[in-house]
């Protein structure tokens, strides 16, 4: 375990916001998790966090090491600090399939289950067998089955109880047979003769719409796609016939495209202060040049107010504001 005092977190959040932490702990596989005094914050790759101030406590980060163990029945267990995209490539290199649609996601394995990340018709919950965590409150190692994780759209038990669990590893069940998942319309025309072809095509598709982290900081998709009742859905559809098809949800609700709402409200490509809305994807807020967390939050709140005024739909941030 390595410890740092009064360290910049600019390299530990993908928005590239330059704030400081009073203390940072970097844990490697096999390290014992030390007792932590509040306040403390667990970070993955910092790809879903917006810092608005210095953090006057301890930030805990798992070392971004490639560490995977293969089990029986096509299962693998990956270290929580491993980058998710590295894990996807590892599985293909070892003739295991099912993660291809999660290619080019910048977060870590641990964060992927906290957020229940998803892309192009596949979510983390579809593959998870077990989550191996440390309970920071009770100071005990604990394993959760997939059913105990309370997975739902972009959330989980671990997100619902922030700060309690440190995800040290995740076990997935994959397949030794490649069966492409092409339910997402944008994938239908992509090459998918092999899993590697599909992975590379999905990565290229993502980078057409998203800023590359080394060029422009962002937190990926900033808002959740809103779920509305049938009356709201029909009202918007009647007023805007060009609205993309909504995804049916339980109890006569519909999931709308947050990106389309923001775009239709006229925000795509606009810059406010040092933060902007990505020109190729209105769902992404990005660092347009030395932005502060407050500028990102101000832009997000302005967009929320405008979308609510124009469509009567409340947008909820997917990103975590600290």
C-alpha distance (Angstrom), angle and dihedral (degrees) to the residues before:
residue distance angle dihedral
X1 . . .
X2 3.77 . .
X3 3.78 125.3 .
X4 3.80 129.7 -159.1
X5 3.80 130.0 -174.0
X6 3.82 126.5 -146.8
X7 3.80 93.0 -3.8
X8 3.79 128.7 167.8
X9 3.81 114.9 -111.4
X10 3.79 94.0 -156.5
X11 3.82 90.8 107.9
X12 3.81 91.1 45.7
X13 3.81 99.5 60.2
X14 3.78 125.9 56.2
X15 3.82 92.8 -139.3
X16 3.80 86.1 66.0
X17 3.80 93.6 -133.4
X18 3.79 110.9 167.2
X19 3.80 108.4 -133.4
X20 3.78 129.5 134.8
X21 3.79 134.1 -121.4
X22 3.76 119.8 -148.1
X23 3.82 89.2 -138.6
X24 3.80 135.6 6.2
X25 3.81 126.1 -164.9
X26 3.80 118.2 -161.2
X27 3.81 110.9 -161.9
X28 3.79 124.5 -162.6
X29 3.84 128.5 -163.7
X30 3.79 109.3 -71.5
X31 3.81 95.6 22.7
X32 3.78 116.4 131.6
X33 3.80 112.5 -120.6
X34 3.82 106.8 -118.8
X35 3.82 124.1 -139.9
X36 3.79 109.3 -86.1
X37 3.78 126.2 -149.1
X38 3.78 116.8 -148.0
X39 2.91 134.1 -68.3
X40 3.78 101.4 53.7
X41 3.78 135.6 143.9
X42 3.80 130.1 -156.0
X43 3.81 114.1 -143.3
X44 3.79 129.4 -169.6
X45 3.78 111.6 -175.8
X46 3.80 89.9 -36.4
X47 3.81 87.9 -118.1
X48 3.81 95.3 136.5
X49 3.82 100.1 38.3
X50 3.80 133.0 98.4
X51 3.82 114.1 -166.2
X52 3.79 114.6 -152.3
X53 3.81 97.2 176.4
X54 3.80 144.5 6.5
X55 3.79 112.4 -68.2
X56 3.80 110.6 -119.4
X57 3.78 95.3 -160.2
X58 3.80 143.7 42.2
X59 3.78 123.5 -47.8
X60 3.81 115.0 -157.7
X61 3.81 119.0 -154.1
X62 3.79 129.5 177.0
X63 3.80 113.1 -136.5
X64 3.80 110.8 -103.0
X65 3.81 95.1 -119.4
X66 3.79 127.7 152.2
X67 3.79 102.7 -121.3
X68 3.82 121.3 153.0
X69 3.80 132.2 158.9
X70 3.79 121.2 -161.4
X71 3.78 117.2 -140.0
X72 3.78 136.0 -178.0
X73 3.82 126.2 -64.9
X74 3.81 93.1 29.6
X75 3.80 94.3 -60.7
X76 3.79 125.6 145.2
X77 3.79 130.8 -171.3
X78 3.80 116.6 -150.6
X79 3.81 130.4 -165.8
X80 3.81 110.9 -106.2
X81 3.80 93.1 -125.0
X82 3.79 94.3 55.4
X83 3.79 115.2 112.6
X84 3.79 109.2 -107.4
X85 3.79 93.5 -133.5
X86 3.81 90.8 54.0
X87 3.79 88.7 53.3
X88 3.80 91.4 51.9
X89 3.80 90.3 54.5
X90 3.81 91.6 45.2
X91 3.80 91.3 55.4
X92 3.81 92.0 51.9
X93 3.79 91.5 46.8
X94 3.81 86.8 56.4
X95 3.84 96.0 45.6
X96 3.78 95.6 -107.0
X97 3.78 121.0 133.6
X98 3.78 142.5 -165.2
X99 3.81 103.4 76.2
X100 3.80 98.6 75.3
X101 3.81 94.6 105.6
X102 3.82 90.2 57.5
X103 3.80 92.1 63.1
X104 3.82 120.3 135.8
X105 3.80 95.1 19.8
X106 3.83 104.2 144.3
X107 3.83 98.9 -151.3
X108 3.79 130.5 93.9
X109 3.79 131.1 -98.3
X110 3.80 91.0 -106.7
X111 3.78 94.2 49.4
X112 3.79 91.0 47.6
X113 3.80 91.9 67.6
X114 3.80 94.3 39.9
X115 3.80 88.8 56.7
X116 3.82 96.0 28.8
X117 3.79 87.6 -132.8
X118 3.75 118.7 -150.3
X119 3.77 139.7 -176.8
X120 3.78 136.4 174.4
X121 3.79 97.2 -5.4
X122 3.83 99.4 -40.9
X123 3.81 127.7 97.2
X124 3.79 129.5 -170.9
X125 3.81 89.9 -114.1
X126 3.81 90.1 63.5
X127 3.81 90.2 67.1
X128 3.81 106.3 29.7
X129 3.81 119.8 110.9
X130 3.81 98.3 169.3
X131 3.79 142.1 -8.4
X132 3.81 119.8 -141.6
X133 3.79 112.6 -153.8
X134 3.77 146.1 160.0
X135 3.80 117.0 -123.5
X136 3.79 103.2 -136.7
X137 3.80 92.2 -168.4
X138 3.81 98.3 49.9
X139 3.83 94.2 28.2
X140 3.78 94.7 -130.2
X141 3.79 137.9 122.6
X142 3.79 111.6 -117.0
X143 3.80 137.5 179.4
X144 3.80 124.1 -146.5
X145 3.78 127.0 -161.2
X146 3.80 115.5 -136.4
X147 3.79 89.5 -103.9
X148 3.79 91.4 56.5
X149 3.80 93.4 53.8
X150 3.84 95.0 77.6
X151 3.79 91.6 -137.2
X152 3.80 116.7 -167.9
X153 3.79 136.3 148.1
X154 3.83 105.3 -37.5
X155 3.77 93.5 -24.1
X156 3.80 144.3 82.0
X157 3.79 142.8 171.5
X158 3.80 87.9 -80.7
X159 3.80 93.4 55.6
X160 3.80 92.0 43.1
X161 3.81 89.7 56.4
X162 3.81 100.8 41.6
X163 3.77 116.8 -163.5
X164 3.78 95.9 13.6
X165 3.81 103.2 92.7
X166 3.79 131.9 45.2
X167 3.82 107.7 -159.4
X168 3.80 106.3 -139.5
X169 3.80 99.0 173.0
X170 3.78 145.5 -6.8
X171 3.81 129.8 -146.1
X172 3.80 116.7 -148.7
X173 3.79 132.5 -171.5
X174 3.78 111.3 -139.8
X175 3.80 133.7 167.9
X176 3.78 135.4 -108.3
X177 3.82 87.7 -145.6
X178 3.79 120.0 73.7
X179 3.80 111.4 -131.7
X180 3.81 110.5 167.6
X181 3.80 117.4 -135.2
X182 3.80 104.7 -140.4
X183 3.80 101.0 160.1
X184 3.80 90.7 118.2
X185 3.79 106.4 87.6
X186 3.82 95.5 -135.0
X187 3.81 90.6 61.5
X188 3.79 97.9 55.5
X189 3.79 94.9 89.7
X190 3.82 97.2 38.4
X191 3.82 120.5 108.6
X192 3.79 109.2 -98.1
X193 3.78 106.9 161.0
X194 3.80 87.9 123.1
X195 3.77 133.0 19.3
X196 3.80 90.4 -115.1
X197 3.80 90.8 55.0
X198 3.78 90.9 51.0
X199 3.81 91.9 46.9
X200 3.79 92.7 51.9
X201 3.81 92.3 45.3
X202 3.81 91.8 50.4
X203 3.80 91.4 48.1
X204 3.81 90.5 51.0
X205 3.80 90.2 48.4
X206 3.80 92.0 51.1
X207 3.80 93.4 49.4
X208 3.80 90.3 51.7
X209 3.79 87.6 63.4
X210 3.80 104.1 29.3
X211 3.81 133.3 59.8
X212 3.77 114.3 -110.4
X213 3.84 108.0 -114.7
X214 3.79 93.1 -129.7
X215 3.83 90.2 57.0
X216 3.80 106.2 34.5
X217 3.78 126.4 12.8
X218 3.79 118.7 -128.5
X219 3.79 142.9 143.7
X220 3.79 94.3 -124.1
X221 3.80 114.3 -122.7
X222 3.79 102.9 15.3
X223 3.81 99.8 -168.5
X224 3.79 133.9 42.8
X225 3.78 118.2 -118.7
X226 3.82 102.9 -101.8
X227 3.79 121.9 -120.8
X228 3.81 113.1 -144.1
X229 3.78 136.7 179.0
X230 3.78 122.1 -98.8
X231 3.80 95.1 -101.0
X232 3.81 91.9 55.1
X233 3.79 91.8 45.9
X234 3.81 93.3 51.2
X235 3.79 92.6 45.1
X236 3.81 92.2 54.8
X237 3.80 93.4 41.1
X238 3.81 91.5 52.5
X239 3.81 91.5 48.6
X240 3.81 94.1 43.9
X241 3.83 111.8 32.1
X242 3.83 89.1 177.8
X243 3.82 91.8 65.9
X244 3.83 111.4 122.7
X245 3.77 118.3 -109.2
X246 3.79 111.6 -79.1
X247 3.79 121.7 -130.3
X248 3.82 112.4 -115.9
X249 3.80 113.9 -121.4
X250 3.82 131.7 -172.1
X251 3.81 120.9 -71.8
X252 3.82 95.6 26.3
X253 3.78 94.9 -61.1
X254 3.79 128.4 136.3
X255 3.79 133.6 -148.7
X256 3.80 111.6 -134.5
X257 3.79 129.2 -160.6
X258 3.80 108.8 -99.8
X259 3.80 89.0 -165.8
X260 3.81 91.5 57.0
X261 3.82 92.4 48.4
X262 3.81 91.3 51.2
X263 3.80 92.1 44.8
X264 3.83 92.8 47.1
X265 3.79 88.6 50.1
X266 3.81 87.4 59.7
X267 3.79 101.4 -109.0
X268 3.80 103.4 119.1
X269 3.80 110.0 116.1
X270 3.80 95.6 6.3
X271 3.81 121.9 133.8
X272 3.79 125.8 -152.9
X273 3.78 115.5 -175.1
X274 3.80 108.5 -41.5
X275 3.82 94.5 -26.3
X276 3.77 128.8 78.9
X277 3.79 146.3 176.8
X278 3.79 110.8 -106.8
X279 3.84 110.6 -106.4
X280 3.81 92.6 -136.2
X281 3.80 99.3 42.6
X282 3.80 123.1 27.5
X283 3.81 91.1 -161.3
X284 3.82 90.8 69.5
X285 3.79 124.2 79.8
X286 3.78 113.2 -164.5
X287 3.78 144.7 -173.8
X288 3.79 103.4 -96.2
X289 3.80 92.1 -175.3
X290 3.79 129.1 -30.7
X291 3.79 94.0 -24.9
X292 3.77 124.5 177.5
X293 3.77 125.3 -134.8
X294 3.79 89.8 -112.2
X295 3.81 89.6 58.5
X296 3.80 91.0 52.2
X297 3.80 91.3 49.3
X298 3.82 92.0 46.9
X299 3.81 91.0 52.2
X300 3.81 91.7 46.9
X301 3.80 92.1 50.1
X302 3.79 92.2 48.9
X303 3.80 90.6 51.7
X304 3.81 91.0 47.7
X305 3.80 91.5 52.1
X306 3.81 92.4 47.2
X307 3.82 94.8 48.6
X308 3.79 90.9 46.8
X309 3.79 90.6 50.3
X310 3.82 95.1 47.3
X311 3.81 101.1 37.7
X312 3.80 107.4 15.0
X313 3.81 89.3 -121.8
X314 3.80 124.0 128.9
X315 3.80 116.0 -140.9
X316 3.80 117.9 -148.6
X317 3.81 119.7 -155.6
X318 3.77 117.1 -115.8
X319 3.80 88.9 -165.4
X320 3.82 118.6 84.0
X321 3.79 116.3 -121.8
X322 3.83 114.5 -146.0
